[in-house]
């Protein structure tokens, strides 16, 4: 799926829930958390697989349950420590929708199969091309996506640091 599709798959149900719960449109902070959560597996895996060649393809690592479950648990722990349950829940929901959206085709077929990519490194991944179809000439899109990933993850980390410092001042 494209990034905007991942965002919409997470934002529509989350936005509807927040709208019904709060009786107003979601705040920009909620949209940022939805955006980061819905893109998180690709922000981690695509650069590691296609730029740094550290993963066998762009749908293992943060796309696999042995990594996703501890990462989601960590997100909920941080949300609990910072008293930001809603943000943690939104992040985890958006992250989970990314995984489901990436594998929905094999899950909704008449003969559904469990996607082996969800179990990497316990199960070897399906073979994939070294250069993704969306790489573009000279892999320019891989470089652009990797730069975007670094910026989003840095902004998210800085935002978490600011919230942490406000909650636990020295």
C-alpha positions as CSV (number, residue, x, y, z in Angstrom):
1,X,0.0,0.0,0.0
2,X,1.0,3.6,-0.5
3,X,1.6,5.8,2.6
4,X,-1.6,7.8,2.1
5,X,-3.6,4.6,2.0
6,X,-2.0,3.3,5.2
7,X,-2.8,6.7,6.8
8,X,-6.4,6.6,5.7
9,X,-7.0,3.0,6.8
10,X,-5.9,4.1,10.3
11,X,-7.3,7.6,10.4
12,X,-10.8,6.9,9.3
13,X,-11.8,4.6,12.2
14,X,-9.6,6.4,14.7
15,X,-10.9,9.8,13.6
16,X,-14.5,8.5,13.8
17,X,-13.9,7.1,17.3
18,X,-12.3,10.4,18.5
19,X,-15.1,12.4,16.9
20,X,-17.8,10.4,18.7
21,X,-15.9,10.3,22.0
22,X,-14.9,14.0,22.2
23,X,-17.7,15.5,20.0
24,X,-15.0,17.5,18.0
25,X,-12.5,16.8,15.3
26,X,-9.3,15.1,16.4
27,X,-6.4,17.4,17.4
28,X,-3.3,17.8,15.3
29,X,-1.4,15.7,17.9
30,X,-3.7,12.8,17.3
31,X,-3.2,13.1,13.5
32,X,0.5,13.1,14.0
33,X,0.4,9.9,16.1
34,X,-1.9,8.3,13.5
35,X,0.6,9.3,10.8
36,X,3.6,8.0,12.6
37,X,1.9,4.8,13.8
38,X,0.4,4.0,10.3
39,X,3.8,4.5,8.6
40,X,6.0,3.1,11.4
41,X,6.8,-0.3,9.9
42,X,7.8,1.2,6.6
43,X,9.7,4.0,8.3
44,X,11.9,1.3,9.9
45,X,12.0,-1.5,7.3
46,X,12.2,0.3,4.0
47,X,15.4,2.1,4.7
48,X,17.0,-0.9,6.5
49,X,16.1,-3.2,3.6
50,X,16.5,-1.0,0.5
51,X,19.2,1.5,1.5
52,X,21.3,-0.2,4.1
53,X,20.6,-3.8,3.0
54,X,20.3,-5.0,6.6
55,X,16.9,-6.8,6.1
56,X,16.0,-9.3,3.3
57,X,13.1,-7.2,2.2
58,X,10.9,-4.2,3.2
59,X,8.2,-6.3,4.8
60,X,10.2,-8.0,7.6
61,X,11.5,-6.4,10.8
62,X,8.9,-4.0,12.1
63,X,6.4,-5.8,9.9
64,X,6.8,-9.1,11.8
65,X,5.0,-10.0,15.0
66,X,8.2,-11.0,16.9
67,X,9.2,-7.3,16.6
68,X,5.8,-5.6,16.3
69,X,4.4,-7.0,19.5
70,X,7.3,-5.9,21.8
71,X,7.3,-2.5,20.0
72,X,3.6,-2.1,20.6
73,X,4.0,-3.2,24.2
74,X,6.8,-0.6,24.6
75,X,4.5,2.1,23.1
76,X,1.8,1.2,25.6
77,X,4.3,1.2,28.5
78,X,5.6,4.7,27.5
79,X,2.0,5.9,27.2
80,X,1.3,4.6,30.7
81,X,4.4,6.2,32.1
82,X,3.6,9.5,30.5
83,X,-0.1,9.3,31.3
84,X,-0.9,9.4,27.5
85,X,-3.1,6.3,27.2
86,X,-5.0,7.6,24.2
87,X,-1.9,8.5,22.3
88,X,-0.4,5.0,23.0
89,X,-3.6,3.3,21.9
90,X,-3.9,5.3,18.8
91,X,-0.2,4.5,17.9
92,X,-0.8,0.8,18.5
93,X,-4.0,0.7,16.5
94,X,-2.4,2.6,13.6
95,X,0.6,0.3,13.6
96,X,-1.7,-2.8,13.7
97,X,-3.8,-1.5,10.8
98,X,-0.5,-1.1,8.7
99,X,0.2,-4.8,9.2
100,X,-3.3,-5.9,8.4
101,X,-3.4,-3.6,5.3
102,X,-0.1,-5.0,4.0
103,X,-1.4,-8.5,4.1
104,X,-5.1,-8.2,3.6
105,X,-5.0,-9.8,0.2
106,X,-3.9,-13.1,1.5
107,X,-6.2,-12.8,4.5
108,X,-9.4,-12.3,2.6
109,X,-9.0,-14.8,-0.2
110,X,-11.3,-17.8,-0.4
111,X,-8.4,-19.9,0.8
112,X,-6.7,-17.5,3.3
113,X,-3.2,-18.2,4.3
114,X,-1.1,-16.9,7.2
115,X,1.5,-14.4,5.8
116,X,5.0,-15.8,6.5
117,X,6.4,-12.3,6.6
118,X,4.6,-11.8,9.9
119,X,6.8,-14.4,11.5
120,X,10.3,-13.4,10.3
121,X,13.0,-14.2,11.6
122,X,11.3,-17.4,12.9
123,X,10.3,-18.3,9.3
124,X,12.4,-17.3,6.2
125,X,10.8,-14.5,4.2
126,X,9.4,-15.0,0.7
127,X,12.0,-14.0,-1.9
128,X,11.8,-10.4,-3.0
129,X,13.6,-8.1,-5.5
130,X,16.6,-6.3,-4.0
131,X,15.3,-3.0,-5.6
132,X,11.6,-2.3,-5.0
133,X,9.3,-1.4,-7.8
134,X,8.9,2.1,-6.4
135,X,12.6,2.8,-6.2
136,X,12.6,5.0,-9.3
137,X,15.6,5.9,-11.4
138,X,18.9,5.6,-9.5
139,X,16.8,4.5,-6.4
140,X,15.9,8.2,-5.8
141,X,12.6,7.3,-4.1
142,X,14.5,5.0,-1.7
143,X,16.7,8.0,-0.7
144,X,13.7,10.3,-0.4
145,X,11.7,7.8,1.7
146,X,14.8,7.1,3.9
147,X,15.3,10.9,4.4
148,X,11.6,11.3,5.2
149,X,11.8,8.3,7.7
150,X,14.7,9.9,9.5
151,X,12.9,13.2,9.8
152,X,9.6,11.7,11.0
153,X,11.4,9.5,13.6
154,X,13.5,12.4,14.8
155,X,10.5,14.7,15.2
156,X,8.6,11.9,17.0
157,X,11.6,11.3,19.3
158,X,12.0,15.0,20.1
159,X,8.3,15.2,20.8
160,X,8.4,12.3,23.2
161,X,11.5,13.8,24.9
162,X,9.6,17.1,25.4
163,X,6.6,15.3,26.8
164,X,8.9,13.2,29.1
165,X,10.7,16.4,30.3
166,X,7.4,18.1,31.1
167,X,6.2,15.0,33.0
168,X,9.5,14.3,34.8
169,X,11.5,17.5,35.2
170,X,15.0,17.3,36.7
